[in-house]
């Protein structure tokens, strides 16, 4: 299935909200993703595309300081209400990674973060190279960026179309975005091998457009087993692909 190229931004994202709510019933899976993907982030951290806070809550529960963000105001309002008063929350920022005047619009945030991550965000952005370039602008020299996106174009199905994914990636295509922006890749791997069969059955064979809550609850209970599968096979296959990279330290001026 080829990805449509005519997605237009919607301030209210019904399918996205339903998917995030389905993911919220799988706290074990969210904790696994947080521990596996975000373990090397430290210092002042920015989450890009926080949604309803499924991963954000893991940081805050562990009392790790973090700034949340999203492109949609309704998600930003939800995050402020949900986490208000939490001492580890630095703030909630409405952030558009492809804003036409990015450096001016977000000038107070340029070069201000030690680490940032975006989980299942970049695939929603048509100009993904610009998105990574602007994310890089937000990092301090030596800062770390972690990006997780859906893996393998042959898995593109009704879920992807409903969620307005422009594409799926592999290690090489995601790494290229980092290399184009002079980021030094430290790790790259696949994540969530066990999610592949369910994604294919429900999205490709059954044509579902929304991830069902029931299977997510079952999946959540089996996470300890799935962790072992990932430990064995994450070099080769998974439902998602992850790249971690570091922004080079600026060369001192003589």
DACOR-V996167 format. One record per pair of residues at least 12 apart in sequence whose ideal C-beta (glycine too) atoms are under 8 Angstrom apart, sorted by the first residue. I is the first residue (numbers start at 0). J is the second residue. D is the distance in whole Angstrom. If there is no record, write none. Layout:
i:I j:J d:D
i:I j:J d:D
//
This chain:
i:0 j:155 d:5
i:0 j:156 d:6
i:0 j:157 d:8
i:0 j:159 d:8
i:0 j:160 d:7
i:0 j:203 d:8
i:1 j:155 d:7
i:2 j:155 d:6
i:2 j:159 d:7
i:2 j:160 d:7
i:2 j:164 d:7
i:2 j:165 d:5
i:2 j:166 d:5
i:3 j:160 d:6
i:4 j:125 d:8
i:4 j:165 d:7
i:6 j:125 d:7
i:6 j:163 d:4
i:6 j:165 d:7
i:8 j:70 d:8
i:10 j:71 d:6
i:10 j:72 d:7
i:10 j:73 d:7
i:11 j:71 d:8
i:11 j:73 d:7
i:12 j:71 d:6
i:14 j:161 d:5
i:14 j:162 d:6
i:14 j:163 d:8
i:14 j:208 d:7
i:14 j:209 d:6
i:15 j:50 d:7
i:15 j:162 d:6
i:15 j:163 d:8
i:16 j:51 d:7
i:17 j:209 d:5
i:18 j:162 d:6
i:18 j:209 d:6
i:18 j:210 d:5
i:19 j:50 d:5
i:19 j:51 d:5
i:19 j:53 d:6
i:20 j:51 d:7
i:20 j:212 d:8
i:21 j:209 d:7
i:21 j:210 d:5
i:21 j:211 d:7
i:21 j:212 d:5
i:21 j:215 d:5
i:22 j:53 d:5
i:22 j:210 d:7
i:22 j:215 d:7
i:23 j:51 d:7
i:23 j:53 d:5
i:24 j:212 d:6
i:24 j:215 d:6
i:24 j:216 d:5
i:24 j:219 d:7
i:25 j:215 d:5
i:25 j:216 d:7
i:25 j:218 d:6
i:25 j:219 d:4
i:25 j:222 d:8
i:26 j:219 d:7
i:27 j:219 d:5
i:27 j:220 d:7
i:27 j:222 d:4
i:28 j:215 d:8
i:28 j:218 d:6
i:28 j:219 d:5
i:28 j:222 d:6
i:29 j:53 d:5
i:29 j:54 d:6
i:29 j:56 d:8
i:29 j:57 d:6
i:30 j:57 d:6
i:31 j:222 d:5
i:31 j:225 d:8
i:31 j:226 d:6
i:32 j:54 d:7
i:32 j:118 d:7
i:32 j:147 d:8
i:32 j:190 d:7
i:32 j:191 d:8
i:33 j:54 d:5
i:33 j:57 d:4
i:33 j:58 d:7
i:34 j:57 d:8
i:35 j:190 d:6
i:35 j:229 d:8
i:36 j:116 d:7
i:36 j:118 d:7
i:36 j:145 d:6
i:36 j:147 d:6
i:36 j:190 d:7
i:36 j:241 d:6
i:37 j:54 d:7
i:37 j:57 d:8
i:37 j:58 d:8
i:37 j:116 d:6
i:37 j:145 d:6
i:39 j:114 d:8
i:39 j:143 d:6
i:39 j:145 d:7
i:39 j:185 d:8
i:39 j:186 d:8
i:39 j:243 d:6
i:40 j:113 d:8
i:40 j:114 d:4
i:40 j:115 d:8
i:40 j:116 d:6
i:40 j:143 d:6
i:40 j:145 d:6
i:41 j:113 d:6
i:41 j:114 d:6
i:41 j:143 d:8
i:42 j:112 d:8
i:42 j:113 d:3
i:42 j:114 d:6
i:42 j:142 d:8
i:43 j:64 d:7
i:43 j:66 d:7
i:43 j:89 d:7
i:43 j:111 d:7
i:43 j:112 d:5
i:43 j:113 d:5
i:43 j:114 d:7
i:44 j:58 d:7
i:44 j:63 d:7
i:44 j:64 d:7
i:44 j:65 d:5
i:44 j:66 d:7
i:44 j:112 d:7
i:44 j:113 d:7
i:44 j:114 d:5
i:44 j:115 d:7
i:44 j:116 d:7
i:45 j:65 d:7
i:45 j:66 d:5
i:45 j:68 d:6
i:45 j:92 d:8
i:45 j:108 d:8
i:45 j:112 d:5
i:45 j:114 d:7
i:45 j:115 d:4
i:45 j:116 d:8
i:45 j:137 d:6
i:46 j:58 d:8
i:46 j:65 d:6
i:46 j:66 d:7
i:46 j:67 d:5
i:46 j:68 d:6
i:46 j:115 d:7
i:46 j:116 d:6
i:46 j:117 d:8
i:47 j:68 d:6
i:47 j:94 d:7
i:47 j:96 d:7
i:47 j:115 d:6
i:47 j:116 d:7
i:47 j:117 d:4
i:47 j:120 d:6
i:47 j:134 d:7
i:48 j:68 d:7
i:48 j:69 d:6
i:48 j:70 d:7
i:48 j:117 d:5
i:48 j:118 d:7
i:48 j:119 d:7
i:48 j:120 d:4
i:48 j:123 d:8
i:49 j:67 d:4
i:49 j:68 d:6
i:49 j:69 d:5
i:49 j:74 d:7
i:49 j:78 d:6
i:49 j:91 d:8
i:50 j:69 d:6
i:50 j:74 d:6
i:51 j:74 d:7
i:51 j:77 d:6
i:51 j:78 d:7
i:51 j:81 d:7
i:52 j:67 d:7
i:52 j:77 d:8
i:52 j:78 d:5
i:52 j:81 d:6
i:52 j:82 d:7
i:54 j:118 d:6
i:55 j:67 d:5
i:55 j:78 d:7
i:55 j:82 d:7
i:56 j:82 d:8
i:58 j:87 d:7
i:59 j:82 d:6
i:59 j:85 d:5
i:59 j:87 d:5
i:59 j:88 d:6
i:62 j:86 d:8
i:62 j:87 d:5
i:63 j:87 d:6
i:64 j:87 d:5
i:64 j:89 d:6
i:65 j:87 d:6
i:65 j:88 d:7
i:65 j:89 d:6
i:66 j:88 d:8
i:66 j:89 d:4
i:66 j:90 d:5
i:66 j:91 d:8
i:66 j:92 d:6
i:66 j:112 d:7
i:67 j:82 d:8
i:67 j:88 d:7
i:67 j:90 d:7
i:67 j:91 d:5
i:67 j:92 d:7
i:68 j:91 d:7
i:68 j:92 d:4
i:68 j:93 d:7
i:68 j:94 d:4
i:69 j:91 d:8
i:69 j:93 d:7
i:69 j:94 d:7
i:70 j:93 d:7
i:70 j:94 d:6
i:70 j:95 d:5
i:70 j:96 d:8
i:71 j:93 d:8
i:72 j:93 d:6
i:75 j:91 d:5
i:75 j:92 d:8
i:75 j:93 d:5
i:78 j:91 d:5
i:79 j:91 d:5
i:92 j:108 d:7
i:96 j:120 d:8
i:96 j:124 d:6
i:96 j:129 d:8
i:96 j:130 d:4
i:96 j:133 d:5
i:96 j:134 d:6
i:97 j:124 d:6
i:97 j:125 d:8
i:97 j:126 d:6
i:97 j:129 d:5
i:97 j:130 d:6
i:97 j:133 d:7
i:98 j:133 d:8
i:101 j:133 d:5
i:101 j:136 d:7
i:102 j:136 d:7
i:105 j:137 d:7
i:108 j:137 d:6
i:109 j:136 d:5
i:109 j:137 d:6
i:110 j:136 d:7
i:110 j:137 d:7
i:110 j:138 d:7
i:110 j:139 d:5
i:110 j:140 d:8
i:111 j:137 d:7
i:111 j:139 d:7
i:112 j:137 d:5
i:112 j:138 d:6
i:112 j:139 d:7
i:112 j:142 d:6
i:113 j:138 d:8
i:113 j:139 d:6
i:113 j:141 d:8
i:113 j:142 d:5
i:113 j:143 d:7
i:114 j:138 d:8
i:114 j:142 d:6
i:114 j:143 d:5
i:114 j:144 d:7
i:114 j:145 d:7
i:115 j:134 d:6
i:115 j:137 d:6
i:115 j:138 d:6
i:115 j:142 d:7
i:115 j:143 d:8
i:115 j:144 d:6
i:115 j:145 d:8
i:116 j:144 d:7
i:116 j:145 d:4
i:116 j:146 d:7
i:116 j:147 d:8
i:117 j:134 d:7
i:117 j:145 d:8
i:117 j:146 d:5
i:117 j:147 d:7
i:118 j:147 d:4
i:119 j:147 d:6
i:119 j:148 d:7
i:119 j:149 d:7
i:119 j:239 d:8
i:120 j:146 d:8
i:120 j:148 d:8
i:121 j:146 d:6
i:121 j:148 d:5
i:121 j:176 d:8
i:122 j:148 d:5
i:122 j:149 d:6
i:122 j:159 d:8
i:122 j:164 d:4
i:122 j:165 d:6
i:122 j:166 d:6
i:122 j:167 d:7
i:122 j:168 d:7
i:123 j:162 d:7
i:123 j:163 d:6
i:123 j:164 d:6
i:123 j:165 d:7
i:124 j:165 d:7
i:125 j:165 d:5
i:127 j:165 d:7
i:127 j:166 d:8
i:127 j:176 d:6
i:128 j:176 d:6
i:128 j:179 d:6
i:128 j:180 d:8
i:131 j:144 d:8
i:131 j:146 d:7
i:131 j:176 d:5
i:131 j:177 d:7
i:131 j:179 d:8
i:131 j:180 d:5
i:131 j:182 d:8
i:132 j:179 d:8
i:132 j:180 d:5
i:135 j:180 d:5
i:135 j:182 d:6
i:135 j:246 d:6
i:138 j:246 d:5
i:139 j:246 d:7
i:140 j:246 d:6
i:140 j:247 d:7
i:140 j:248 d:5
i:140 j:249 d:5
i:141 j:245 d:7
i:141 j:246 d:6
i:141 j:247 d:8
i:141 j:248 d:5
i:142 j:245 d:7
i:142 j:246 d:5
i:143 j:185 d:8
i:143 j:243 d:7
i:143 j:244 d:7
i:143 j:245 d:5
i:143 j:246 d:8
i:144 j:177 d:8
i:144 j:182 d:6
i:144 j:243 d:7
i:144 j:244 d:5
i:144 j:245 d:8
i:144 j:246 d:7
i:145 j:241 d:7
i:145 j:242 d:8
i:145 j:243 d:5
i:146 j:173 d:7
i:146 j:176 d:8
i:146 j:177 d:8
i:146 j:241 d:7
i:146 j:242 d:6
i:147 j:190 d:7
i:147 j:239 d:5
i:147 j:240 d:7
i:147 j:241 d:5
i:148 j:167 d:7
i:148 j:168 d:5
i:148 j:173 d:6
i:148 j:239 d:7
i:148 j:240 d:6
i:149 j:164 d:6
i:149 j:167 d:4
i:149 j:168 d:7
i:149 j:238 d:7
i:149 j:239 d:6
i:149 j:240 d:8
i:150 j:167 d:6
i:150 j:168 d:6
i:150 j:169 d:6
i:150 j:189 d:6
i:150 j:236 d:8
i:150 j:237 d:6
i:150 j:238 d:6
i:150 j:239 d:5
i:150 j:240 d:4
i:151 j:167 d:6
i:151 j:168 d:8
i:151 j:169 d:6
i:151 j:236 d:8
i:152 j:166 d:7
i:152 j:167 d:5
i:152 j:169 d:8
i:154 j:167 d:6
i:154 j:195 d:7
i:154 j:198 d:6
i:154 j:199 d:6
i:154 j:202 d:8
i:154 j:203 d:8
i:154 j:238 d:7
i:155 j:167 d:5
i:156 j:198 d:7
i:156 j:199 d:7
i:156 j:202 d:3
i:156 j:203 d:5
i:156 j:206 d:8
i:157 j:202 d:5
i:157 j:203 d:8
i:157 j:206 d:5
i:157 j:207 d:6
i:157 j:208 d:5
i:158 j:198 d:7
i:158 j:201 d:7
i:158 j:202 d:4
i:158 j:207 d:7
i:158 j:208 d:7
i:158 j:209 d:8
i:158 j:210 d:7
i:159 j:202 d:7
i:160 j:208 d:8
i:161 j:208 d:4
i:161 j:209 d:7
i:168 j:240 d:5
i:169 j:240 d:6
i:170 j:187 d:5
i:170 j:188 d:8
i:170 j:189 d:8
i:170 j:240 d:6
i:170 j:242 d:7
i:173 j:187 d:7
i:173 j:240 d:6
i:173 j:242 d:5
i:174 j:187 d:6
i:174 j:242 d:6
i:177 j:242 d:6
i:177 j:244 d:5
i:181 j:247 d:6
i:182 j:244 d:4
i:182 j:245 d:7
i:182 j:246 d:6
i:182 j:247 d:8
i:183 j:244 d:6
i:183 j:245 d:5
i:183 j:246 d:8
i:183 j:247 d:6
i:184 j:242 d:6
i:184 j:243 d:7
i:184 j:244 d:5
i:185 j:243 d:5
i:185 j:244 d:6
i:185 j:245 d:6
i:186 j:241 d:7
i:186 j:242 d:7
i:186 j:243 d:4
i:187 j:240 d:7
i:187 j:241 d:7
i:187 j:242 d:5
i:187 j:243 d:7
i:188 j:233 d:5
i:188 j:234 d:6
i:188 j:237 d:8
i:188 j:240 d:8
i:188 j:241 d:6
i:189 j:229 d:8
i:189 j:232 d:8
i:189 j:233 d:5
i:189 j:234 d:7
i:189 j:235 d:7
i:189 j:236 d:5
i:189 j:237 d:3
i:189 j:238 d:8
i:189 j:239 d:7
i:189 j:240 d:5
i:189 j:241 d:7
i:190 j:229 d:6
i:190 j:233 d:6
i:190 j:237 d:5
i:190 j:238 d:7
i:190 j:239 d:4
i:190 j:240 d:7
i:190 j:241 d:5
i:191 j:225 d:7
i:191 j:229 d:7
i:191 j:237 d:5
i:191 j:238 d:4
i:191 j:239 d:5
i:192 j:225 d:7
i:192 j:228 d:5
i:192 j:229 d:6
i:192 j:232 d:5
i:192 j:233 d:7
i:192 j:236 d:6
i:192 j:237 d:5
i:192 j:238 d:7
i:193 j:218 d:7
i:193 j:221 d:7
i:193 j:224 d:8
i:193 j:225 d:4
i:193 j:228 d:6
i:193 j:229 d:8
i:194 j:218 d:7
i:194 j:225 d:8
i:194 j:237 d:8
i:194 j:238 d:4
i:194 j:239 d:8
i:195 j:236 d:7
i:195 j:237 d:7
i:195 j:238 d:5
i:197 j:214 d:6
i:197 j:218 d:7
i:198 j:238 d:6
i:201 j:214 d:7
//
